[in-house]
Amino acid sequence: MDRKEIKRKYKQTSPPMGVYQIRNQVNGKIYIGSSKNLNGIFNRYKFQLKNGSHMNSELQKEFSQFGEESFCFEVLDNLKIQDDPLYNYDDDLKTLEELWLEKLQPYDEKGYNQKRKSKE
């Protein structure tokens, strides 16, 4: 296989997409999110947390307090890759994330997520 073939195959391979959680193994609190690139989001969040720059201040505070070894990054649900390369996964990811938020309720003392304002 030559370089062009390898490059083409790589571009055709979609990264895993889905819903993830970051779990504090000390107190059981969780943060739930979704991403079109689970490997990428894990790397980004680990980098931000290690450098004290994660946007979730409560998660950042406890990560700094308990240390990296007290947190695990886990995939809760993978999104199936569609045959259509132009398929938009945004709505599917949002729905899947909402289902997991509803199921696990990672708010207040149970987690780091903030409840979304309901539309009236």
KAWO-V312254 format. One record per residue. N is the residue number from 0. RES is the residue in one letter. PSI is psi in degrees with one decimal (none if undefined). D_CENTER is the distance of its C-alpha to the mean C-alpha in Angstrom with 2 decimals. Layout:
<<N RES PSI D_CENTER> <N RES PSI D_CENTER>>
This chain:
<<0 M 130.1 33.89> <1 D 175.6 34.26> <2 R -42.1 31.80> <3 K -42.8 31.59> <4 E -43.6 30.81> <5 I -44.2 28.05> <6 K -43.8 26.53> <7 R -45.5 26.84> <8 K -41.3 25.22> <9 Y -45.2 22.26> <10 K -29.0 21.77> <11 Q -18.9 22.04> <12 T 115.1 19.38> <13 S 140.8 16.09> <14 P 156.9 12.91> <15 P 136.0 10.91> <16 M 152.2 8.94> <17 G -157.3 7.42> <18 V 139.0 5.63> <19 Y 165.7 4.07> <20 Q 148.1 6.00> <21 I 119.0 7.62> <22 R 129.0 11.23> <23 N 113.1 14.38> <24 Q -9.4 16.96> <25 V -49.2 19.83> <26 N -0.4 19.55> <27 G 1.0 16.95> <28 K 147.3 14.90> <29 I 155.2 11.22> <30 Y 129.1 8.41> <31 I 138.3 6.41> <32 G 179.3 4.23> <33 S 156.1 4.44> <34 S 150.6 5.41> <35 K -7.0 8.86> <36 N 88.9 8.35> <37 L -42.0 6.00> <38 N -41.9 8.76> <39 G -42.8 9.02> <40 I -38.0 5.86> <41 F -46.1 6.66> <42 N -44.2 10.16> <43 R -47.6 9.95> <44 Y -38.6 8.62> <45 K -43.9 11.14> <46 F -48.1 13.69> <47 Q -44.9 13.40> <48 L -42.1 13.63> <49 K -31.0 16.50> <50 N 5.0 18.20> <51 G 26.7 17.98> <52 S 18.0 16.44> <53 H 142.5 13.06> <54 M -18.7 13.51> <55 N 104.5 13.02> <56 S -36.1 16.48> <57 E -44.8 16.52> <58 L -44.8 13.54> <59 Q -44.2 15.21> <60 K -47.1 18.55> <61 E -30.7 17.81> <62 F -43.8 16.08> <63 S -36.9 19.31> <64 Q -48.9 21.44> <65 F -22.2 20.33> <66 G 157.8 19.18> <67 E -38.2 16.49> <68 E -14.2 18.06> <69 S 0.5 17.36> <70 F 140.4 13.55> <71 C 145.4 11.68> <72 F 121.2 8.24> <73 E 143.9 8.27> <74 V 125.6 7.56> <75 L -35.7 9.05> <76 D 133.0 10.13> <77 N 143.1 10.82> <78 L 134.6 12.33> <79 K 132.8 15.88> <80 I 129.3 17.02> <81 Q 156.6 19.99> <82 D -31.0 23.30> <83 D 113.6 23.58> <84 P -15.9 22.14> <85 L 3.6 22.25> <86 Y 135.9 20.25> <87 N 117.1 17.91> <88 Y -3.0 14.61> <89 D -49.8 13.69> <90 D -39.8 15.50> <91 D -44.5 14.31> <92 L -42.5 10.57> <93 K -44.6 11.73> <94 T -45.3 14.00> <95 L -42.3 11.79> <96 E -42.5 9.38> <97 E -37.3 12.78> <98 L -44.1 14.15> <99 W -36.7 11.74> <100 L -42.2 12.28> <101 E -42.6 15.92> <102 K -45.7 16.09> <103 L -18.0 14.63> <104 Q 61.4 15.65> <105 P 56.3 13.55> <106 Y 160.6 16.07> <107 D -122.5 18.91> <108 E -12.0 19.89> <109 K -15.1 17.26> <110 G -173.0 14.16> <111 Y -8.5 12.84> <112 N 153.2 11.95> <113 Q 137.1 14.92> <114 K 136.0 16.77> <115 R 146.6 17.14> <116 K 130.6 20.76> <117 S 143.9 22.39> <118 K 123.6 24.40> <119 E none 28.06>>
